[in-house]
Amino acid sequence: MSQLSRPGNGPNRDRVIALWKQEGGGAEEIELPLGSAAAVLSISMKHVKDWSADGRSRCSNMPSLTGVRFLKAEKLSTLPL
């Protein structure tokens, strides 16, 4: 799929599996390293207060990426089904 979504002369991006954007930050590609078969994303919720233009506020939850771990293929084959 990733080969179909890139320009023919662009860089090889076939190991990129996700795009994450933190609040107030830029987008970050999550790339699966060679030899890895899966990624586990750790996400926590941050409580933030939003303000409107007229001064009203509200509390809301914002997901935040706190970690990424990669699983190798040999570990996946030992998991029970």
Secondary structure, 3 states (H helix, E strand, C coil): CCCCCCCCCCCCCCCEEEEEECCCCCEEEEECCCCEEEEEEEEEEEEEEEECCCCCEEEEEEEEEEEEEEEEHHHHCCCCC
